[in-house]
Amino acid sequence: MADEMVRRAQRFVNTVYGEAKIGVKVDEDGNTGWDLMYALTRALQYELGITGLSNNFGPTTLSRLESRWPSIGHLDTPANVTMIIQSALYAKGYNGSGINGVYDAETAAAVTLMKQRMGVANAFPESDLVPKVFKSLLTMDAYEVVNNGSETIYKVQRWLNGRYVKRRDFFIMPCDGHYSRNVATSMIYAVQYELGMADGVATGWFGPGTLAGLKALNPPAVGSTGDWVRLFSAALCLTKRSTTFTATFDPSMAEAVRAFQRFVELDETGKADASTWASLLVSYGDQTRKGAACDGVTRITSARARTLKAEGIEIVGRYLNPGGSELPEKQIQPDELHFIATNGLSCFPIYQTWNRSADDFSYDAGVHAALAAIGWAKFHGFKDGTTIYFAVDYDAVDWEVTKYVIPHFRGVHGMITENSSYKVGIYGARNVCQRVSDQGYAVTSFVSDMSAGFSGNIGYPLPRNWAFDQIVTKTIGSGDGQIEIDVDIVSGRDRGQNSFDSGQDPTGLDKDFVSSYHDAALRDVQSYLESIGVPETGGDNWNDKDWATIGGISTTAAFDAVIGMDWLFTDLARILRLRKALVQAPVLWELRKWNPLDLAADTAVQLGRDDDCSTGWGQIFAWVAIEARNYCIDKGIINGDRLTDADKASVWKNLHEDPTYNISTAAYLTIYNAHQISVPRPGLNTSDSDSQAILARYNGTGDGAEKYGGELLGLYRVLEQYNRTIRTS
């Protein structure tokens, strides 16, 4: 909601400074926000004589402010600086005394109230504004509980501010009841200060020096009191292991500590020992811990397996798919699983292509990843029930998780569940793993806690379903047995696999389309369709109108659509072990032959005037999809609950709106059609006569269907010609 005093603040910064002086102009809309705070920061820098203005209130701004106005109050404040203060007060919801340029009683009262809420009133008494408070004033940080924050965390934040704000590198954090990166960093500073580290030595980063200092402490335990206990209590509260912020270590705190230690797989001492401190303060915890698992990109030979065994490793994470020329051993190598198993180790599989930016994640990408992972898992011989970990190998912020990652894992989970007996796991930061798991899309989490700087690891507890916790990279062994590994703590929720099937032979399976064949394949498709009376556009006895103009598509567009989804046709063909041209041909045909009657039929269903029609890429009826899917479920070809007539509406909607669902249904329908006409299930060597009969059944029965099958067999042959060339090259 717009606020008149915020609008006055915006008008002040534009009128007195504006683009000519500070390089920016803010909207005078009465809405507070960072744009206004940045402009006020630049205005302050201008008043301090800084020439390189910035949105950041950094060391130069702070140093100049400390030198020029170390304490701003009633007597010595320039009017413009006072108006900057008053404007910022309004932007933060305090009374800025009308932006009158006078540091009067109302301005002083607002500053005093803000310092009280920050928790620094004792450190900076009275009503003057000191540089560190000024720095915090020019932010959007809140100093009262907001957005369902925790009152306990609010108390912790205020206590930390009040106790440590006079240290050089400690700055006032928000007091909003929420655990954040600022709070996490401030906690580490606090521990380092209590350990006696000087300004400049304390960095706010948890490293070997901090761990060594904590190990030298006599760990607080039941009966201990004082600031170390209060600080440890704060860590428990911030990680949601306690709701009591206290300076007394009582039995209830000890029980909370034991529960935390048990959850993160630490020794259950019930004390504030160094490893427990580490796990509370930073995602990777005590990196000197021994892990019972590891993962890596290096082939496990017999010698390396013995090294791992000697290190106490029991489970090894290895990658299903190739990692590129720069990582030639990233993928599981021939005989590697044999060496793992014969040396008494287990293996858990990881699937990762790139997965290092939001653009790598989508529903379709998740479907592709799932089907590819199934193929690779079967190739390597992983048994049913194995959990495959799909990677999110970057710092996905919360909105990216919502927009990209969760839809991606919806695709992964749907296809893994439908087409295999494998389970879905997730590799990523804590928040990513928990959010995906909360959707039901992952059964266990492999947590990238080694990436302590990831926003998704800071301020978030370990996921409730964590199986592996990646904490440090190290090199172990020597000679032929030397290997670099990432050490993983094990919860016991996933023990990997210690025996393997012989593996599925991929010989003869279709491969991805090669783009260099595009133009030649398109010309051959066009030539064949023209030979049977289907021109590039129009035709079909509709006065040769070009239906592309009202939503229909040309031969070129239909071909490009099918090639654009080639990854799905290929994945399905490989999983189902049939020729993808047998699915491509009817889908391409139906796309090309779309006409106004199809549009009218779809509209009738959408408006409730009819309950079913053929729809989507493959022009499939919902009732047909239900029969085909139920047949494949009954035969164990796919998984899922049998569908009924009550599902017709949702099935039709999926067929109409989701090309992935439609195309996969077309593949299952191909198998069902073979059953309906009593020919063998389509495979890698299905005869032309059987292929024609299967294609004919796609259109139904009778003379029209027979004609359909004959026409589609020709299209099948054109597509299969190129698919065969690619798979045998």
N, C-alpha and C positions, 0 to 999 in steps of 0.2 A: 504494500500500500504506500502510495506517495506521501511524503512528509514535507510540509512547507519549510521547516527549518533546514532539512537536508537540501531542498531546492535552493535556499539562500546560501548554503555552504557551496553548492555547485556554482551559483552565480558569482560568489566572492572569488573563487579560484579562477574562474574564466575572466572576470573583469580586471582583477588586480594583476594576474599573471598571464594566463592564456597561452596560446601557441607561440606568440612572439618571445615570451620569456622562458617558458618551461617546456615548450614543444608539444603540448597536448591541450585538448579542449574536451571537457566532459559534457555529457548530455544533462540538461537542466530539467530532469524529470522527477525529482524528489525521491528517487530510489537510491538507497545506500548501496555500496559495493566497492570492490577493489579498484575500479577505475577512479573513483573519488579519492581513495586513500593513496593511490599512486600519484595522483596529481598533487595532493597535499604534501607528500614526501618530496616531490620535485620542487614545490614552492619553498619548503624548508631549506632544501639544498641551495636554492637560489639566494635565500636570505643569508645563508652561511658563506656565500661567495664561491661555491663549488661550480665549476664550469661544465664538467662532464656529467650532466644530470642523468639520473637513473631512477627506475621504479623501486630499486632495492635500497633499503635503509641499511647500508653496509658499514664496514669499519671506518671509512673516510668520513661519512656523515656523523657517525657516533663520536669520532675523535674531534672533529670540528665543533660539534655541539658541546662536548665536555669542556673544551677550551674556551668557547665563546660564552655559553650560558650553562654553567654546571648546575645551576638551580634556578628555575624560573618561578617567580612569584609576583607579589603585588607591586614591588617598587621599580623593577628594572626590566620589564618585558616590553620590547618594541610592539607597537600596535599590530603590525602585520603578523608577527609571530604569534601574538595572542589570538588573533583571528584564525590562524591555522589551527591552533589548539582548540578553540571553541568550535570550529567547523568539524574537526575530527570527533569531538565529544558528541555533537549531534549525530554524526554518522554512526557512532557506536551506541546511540540511544540515551545519552546523558544530556543534562541541561547545559548548553553552551552560552547562556546569558545573552542571547540575541545576537551573537557575533558582533559585539560592540567594540572590540579592540581593547577592552580594559580587563585586566586580571582581577576581577572583583570577587565579592563574597560568594556569588553563585558559581562562578568558574572554579574558585578554590574548593567549594563544597563538592562539586562534581568530580574534581580530581581526587579529593580525599576519599569519596565513596568508591571510585574506581580502584584506588590503591588498596582499600580494605577488601574489596572483592578479589583482587589479585593475590592477597595474602602478604603484601609487602608494606603494610602500614607501619609496622614496628621497625622495619629496616629503613624506611624513608618516612619518618614522622612528619606531621603537620601537612600543609597544603601545597607546598612547592612541587613543581614538576621537574624531576631529574631525568637525565638523558635516557636511561634504560626504560623508564616508564613512558617517556615520549616515544621511543621506538615502538613499544607495544601499543601505544595509543593509535599509531598510524597503521594499524592492521585491522582485519576483520575478526580477530580473535575475540571470543566471548569470555566474560568473567562471571558468568552465572550458568547454572545447569540448563542446557538446551537439548532439544530433540531426544527426550527420554534418557538423558545422561544419568550417570550414577552419582548420588550424593556422596558416597564413599570416595569415589575417584576425585570428585570435586575437592574434598578435604585433603586428599593426598596432593593434588596439584597446588593448592594454596600453601600447604606446609613446605613443599619443595621450594616454591618461589620465595617464601619468607626466610627459609634457612640458608639458601645458597645464592640469592640474587646479588650479593655484593662480591661474589667471586668473578674474576675478570671475564671468563668465557661463558658464564651461565646467564641466560637471558630469560625473561619472564615468559612462561608458557601459558597457553590458554587454560582457563579454569572453567571448563564446560561439562565436566563429567564424562569425558570420552578419552580412551587410551589412543594415543597417536604417535607419529614419528617424533614429534617434539618431546612428548612425555617420556618415550623410551630413551631418547638421547639424554634427557635431563636426569633420568634415573642412573644412567651409567656415570655421568658427571658426579652425581651425588656420592656414589660408591667410591669413585676415585678420590674425591675430596676427603671422605671419611678415612680412606687409606693413607692420607697424608700427602697425596700428590700435589705439587705446586701448580699454580697457574702456568699454562704453556706445556706442562707435562700431562696434565689431565686433558684428554681429547674428546671424551664422549663416545669413544669407540672401544668396544670390549676386545682386548687383545691379551697376549701372554702376560704382560705386566700386571694387568688387573686380576687375571686368574691367579697369578703367583701371590699377589697381595692377599686375596681371599683365602688361599690355601694356608697362609701364615697366620690367619686369625684363629682364635679359639671360637669355634662355631657357636653362635647363640642357640640355646636349647631351653627346655622347660625351666622356668625360674629366672631366666635372664631378663633384664630390663634395660631401657635406655634407647639412644638414637639408632644404634645398629639394629635393634629389634624393631623400632618404628620403621626404619628403612626397609627391612625385610618384610614387615607386615604390608608396607606399601606395595612391594613387588607382588605379594600374594593377591592383594586386592586388585591390582591392575590386570593380572592374568585371570581374574575371576575365580580364584581359589579360596578367597575369603571375602567376607563383607565387613570385617571388623578391623579398623585402622587403630592400632594400639602400640604402646611402648612396652607391653608386658607379654612375654612368651609363656602362654598358659597351655594346658593340655589340649584345648580345642585347636590352638594353632599347630601344635605338634601333629594332631590327627590330619589337619588340612595339608601339612607338609608331607606326611606319609602318603596321603592320597595322590598328591601331585607327583611325588617320586615314583610311586607305583605306575602311574599313567605314562610317564615319560621314560620308564625303564631305568631308573636310578636305584641305588641301594636305599632301602627304606630305613633311614637313620632317624627320621623325625626331627632332624637338626638343620640349622641353616649352614650346611657345609658348602664348600666352594662349588662343587658340581651343581648343587641345587640353585645357588645364586646364579650361576652361569645360565642354566636352563630358564630361569625366570627373566633374565635380563636381555638375552640375545638368542635369536632363533637357533643358531648352531650349538649353543651351550658349551660344555667343556669338550674342546676338540681333542683332548688327550684320551678321551674314552675309547675303549675297544668296542668295535661294532661286530655283530655276528653276521653282517651282510656287507656286500660291496657292489658297486656297479662300475662299468668302465667300457672303454672303446678298444681294448686290446684283447686279442685272441687268448683264450685259456688253453695253454698246452699242459701236458702232464706235469712238467716241472713247475709251471706257474700255479697249477692246482695244488701242488704240494706246499708251495709258499703260502698260499691262501689258507690252507688247512693249518699250517703251523702258526699263522697269525690269529687263529681262532675264528676265521671266516667259515660260515656254514652254507650261506646262500649267495649266489652271484646273479646280478642283473645284467642281461645282455640284450642286444638289439636284434629284432627280427629282420629288419630291412637294411639294404645297403646305405652307407653313410657318405658316399661320394669318393672321388679319387684322393682327397686329402685325408680321409680316414679309412684306409683300405681294410682294416680289421674291425671296424665298428660292428658290422653284421656278424652274427654267429657263423663261424667257419666250419667246413667239413670236419667231422669227427670231434668237434669241440664239446658237444654235449656228452659224447662218450667219455671224454677225459674228465668232465665235471662229475658225471655220475660214478665212474669207477674210482674216483678219489674221495667218494663219500660226501660230495657237495650237491646242492640243489640249484636250480636256476629259475628266475622269474623273468619273463619276456617284456621288453619295452618296444613300443612302436613310435618312431619319430621320423618325420620327413624333414621339415624345417621348423615350423611351429614357433617362430620367434618374433612374430608381430601379429597385431590384430587381424591384418589382412589374410593371414594363413588359416583363419577360423571361420567356418560357416556351416550351415546344416549340410549342404552338399559335400563340403570337404570332410565333414565327419562321417558321412555315409561312405565316401571313397576310402577314408582311412580304415574304417571298420572292415570293409570287404577285403581290402588289401592285406590287412593284418591277419584276417582269418586264413587267407591263402598262404601267407608266410608261416603262420603258426603250424598249419598242417604240413607244409613243406619240411619244417624242422622237426616235426614229430611231437609237438606239444599235445598232451592229452586233454580230453574234455574236462571241464572244470578249472582249467588254468586261468588265472587272471592276467590279462594283458594290460600294461600300463601305457596310456596314451599321453603324450607330453604336451605341456603348456610351458615352453621353455623361455619365458620372458616375464617381465613384471606387469602383468595385466591388471590395470586399475579396475575399480569396481564397475564402472559403467561399461567397460569393455567386456568384462565377464558376463554382464547381462546381455549385451548386444551381440557378442560374437562367440564367446566360449561356451556358454550354456546351450545355444542352438547347435553348435558343433557337437557337443556331447550328446545331445538329443539324437542326432544322426548316428553317432557312434553306437550309443546304447541300443537304438532301435534295430540297427542292422546286425550287431553282434548277437543280440537276443533272438532275432528272427532266423538268422542263418548259421548259428553255431551253438555249441554248449560251452563256449568260453564265457568268462566274466570280464567286466570292464573295470579297470583301475585308472587312476589319474596321477600323473606326475606334475607337480607345480608348487607354487607358493601356498601357504596355509589357507589364506582366504579363498583362493581359486578352488583348491581341493574341497574345502568345506561347502562352498556354495554349490558346486557341481554335485557333490555327494548328497546334499540336502534335497536336490531335485530328484534323487533316486537314480542318477545316471552313472554312479561309480560305487562299487562295493568297498573298495579300500583305496588308501592314498599313499603315494610315494612322494614325500615332502622335500622340496628343494630348499631345506633350511640353511644350506651352505651359503645361499644368496641372502645374507642378513640385511643387505640394503634394500631389498625388494619391499615396496610398500605393502604388498600382500603378506609379508612375514612380520612386519612391525606392528605390534599391538594386537596381534591375533594369536590365540592359543593353537596348539597342535590340533589338527582335525580329529574328531572323535573316532574316526575309523582308520587312523594312520597305521600302516603296516611297516613302512621303511622311512627312516628319517636320515637324510643325507647331510653329513656334518663337516667333512673335511676331505681334501685331496692329499694323498700321500703316496710315496713310492716305497715298496717293501721288497725284500728278497735281494738276491744277487745273481750274477751270471745269467744262465738261461732261465732262471726262476724269477728274475726281477720283473716287476709289474707296477704300473701306476694305477691306483684305484681311488674311487670315491668311497669313503667309509660310511656305512649305513647302520644306524641303530635299528633293532628289530623288535616289534611289539608282539609277534607271534600270530598276528591275524592272517598272515600269508607266509607259508614256509616254502613256496616255490614247488618245483617238480624235480624229483630225483630219478625218474625213469621216463623213457620216451618211446613213442611209436617209431616205426621205421621211416615215416615221412612220406608224404604224398608226392608222386612224380609229376612235375609240371610239364613234361615233354608233350608237345602237341597242343597245348592250350593256346587260346588266342592271346594276342598281345595288343598293346595300345596302338591306335592308328598313327601312322607316320605322316606328318603334314605335307611332306614332299609329294605324296600321292594324291593330294586333294583335288587338284585341277583335272587330272586324268580320270580319277574315279567319278567326279561330278559329270564330266563329259559322257562317260559310259552310261551312267544312270540316266542322264537326259536322253541319250540316243535310244536306250532301251525303252523308256517310257514313251517317247515319241513314236516308236515303232508299233506300240499297242494303242496309240491314239490318245496319249496323255502329253500334251505340249507343256512348255515351260510354265505357262499360266493358262487359266481358263479351261475350256473343254467340258467334258462330262455332260454333254447335251443340254447345257444351260445357255444356249445361244453363244457359246464360246466367250462368255463374259469373264473378265479377270477378277476372280473373287478375292484376290490379294488386296483389292482396293477397299473391301469391307471386312477385313480381318483374316481372310484366307491367306495361304502362303504359296509361293512358287515352288517349283522343283528345287531350285537352288536353295531357297530358304529352308525347305524341308530337309534337304540333304545336310545343310550346315547345322541345323538344329540337332540332327542325329549325331553328326560328328562332334558337335559341341558337348554331347553327353556320352561320347565314346567311352570315357572312363567307367561309366556305370554299366553300359552294355558289356564291356570287357570284364569288369569285376564279377558281374552276375554270371557271365558265361564260364569264367574260370571256377567260380564256386560251385556252379551247377554242372560243370563239365559237359557243356554243349557248345554248339557253334553260335557265336553271337549274331551272325547274319540271319539266323532263324528268328531272332527277336527284332533285329533292326529292320528287316524287310516289311513286316506289317505296320510297324510304328511309322516308318518313313512314308509308306503308302497312305496311311490314314491321315497323317499330317498334310500331305499333298492334296488329298481328295476332300479335305474339309470344304463344306458348302453351306449355304444359308439354312438348309434343313437342320444341320447340326447345331447351328446357333439357336434356332427356334426351339429345338428339343432341350438344349441346356437351359434356356430361359424359362421354359415351362416347368422344369424341375425346380429351378431357383425360386420361382414365384409360387410354388406349391400346387400347380395345376396338374403335375404328374409326379410320380415318385421315383422314376428311374429312366435313364436313357444311356446310350453309349456316349462316353465323354472323355476328354483329355487327350493326351498325345496318341495313345493307342486306341481311342474310341472304344472303351470297354464299359459294358453295363455293370452296375453294382452287383446284381444278382450273379452275373458270370464271375466277377471277381471273388465273390463269397464262395462259390462252388470251387473255383480253382485253388484258392488259398486253403480251404478246408481239406481238399484232396491232398495237397502238399503237406499240411499239418498231420493228417492221418497217416501218411506214408513216412513221416519223419524227415522229410526233405527240408522243411522249415519248422520253426517253433512258434508257439502261440496258442491262444485259446480259440476254439472253433467259433466261427461267426454265425449269426442267425439273421433272420429277416429283420429283427429289431436293429441290426447294425447297418441296414441298407443306406440310411441317410448319411451316416458318417463315412461309410465306404465310398459312396458317390462323391461326397465333398473332397475326400482325399484323392480320388481319381481325377477329379476336375481341377484341383488346385495344386497338387504336388506331383510334378513330373517324375520324381524319384519313385514315389509310390506307384504311379501309373506304369512306369517302365518295368519295375520289379514285378508287378502283377502280370504284365505281358509275358515276362519270362516264365513265371509259374503257370500261366495259362497255356504256354507252349507245351509244358510237361503234361498238364491235365488234358489238353486236346489229344495228345498221343494215346492217353488212357481211354478217352472216349471212343476212339476209332480202332482200339485194340491193336495198335502198333507199338513196338518197343519204345521205351523212354528215349527221347532224343539224346544223343551223345556226341562223341567226337567223330564218329564214322557213320552217321545216319545217311541212308541212301537218298537219292533224289526223289524216288517214288514216295518214300515215307515222308520226306520233307514236304513234298507237294500236298500230300494228304493232310499233314498237320497244319500247313498254312491254309488249306481250304477250310478246315474245321474252325479256324479263327473267325471265319465269316458265317459259320453256321452249317447248314446242310442244304442239299438240293443243287439244282443246276447252277444257280448264281454262285454258290460256294465253290463248286467245281471250277467255274471260270475264274473266280478269285484266286484259287490255289494255283492254277496254271499261270496266271499273270504274275503272281508273287514269286513263283519259283524262278522265273527269269530275273526278277529283281534280286532275289536271294543269290543267284549265281554270279551276278555282277559284283555284289558286295563281298561274297565269299572269295571271289578271285583275288581281290586286294587283301583281304584278311589272311588268306593262305600265303600270299607272297610275303607278307610282313612276318607271320609267325615262323616261316621257314628260312628267313634270311638271317 
